Amino acid sequence: NSKMDLSGTNGICVAMLVRAYNDPIGDIDFNGGNYYKAPLINCGRSFQLHFLDSFSGTSYTNAIGFDNNSNQVHEDNLIDPPESDWKILIYNASDVGGYTSETGIYVNGTNENTSNYVPTTTDISITPNFRIGRDPDISYGSNQSTQFNFAFGSFDLAELLVFSIPLHDNEREKVEGYIAHKYGLTSSLPSSHPYKTTVPT
């Protein structure tokens, strides 16, 4: 858990091979909410990566999102549950210079959103545990069920890599190439990807 506290780092890169196999993708996010949430990973509310899908209104539509409790971003129509296809999902963010146009949400080697929000210190002291598939443990006063009973997701996760630094494009592409070749998913990469046909070394 202490290694997953990335609030003091220069950024973050999360890479995963994931599939939104179930519809709905998870539970309602909170009591009275109008969208489903599948918490992919989180550490407190310092950094949270998730699937989101609205069932009433237009808040989120088959979206992938990132939240550091100070800023949040989501991009609609990046998943289509129930899916049979796997997605190479990467979220990359930098707290230092030199990463212009290298941040945001990437799906199968394509940059879908360029937002750049890094981990914060939010709730690290009271909810330090790194979680996969559920929201963090946060005290909601006397009624823990306000959030706890609405906090679980439904997805397949084949591989997860978390870096305590942001990755440059050439590094991110190596990670994408590694995952794609390992799992036989090179057809999902764009034709211009440097590891479409070549295994990274």
Summary of the structure (lengths in Angstrom):
residues: 201
radius of gyration: 16.5
end to end distance: 29.7
largest distance: 55.7
contacts: 682
relative contact order: 0.25
helix: 12%
strand: 34%
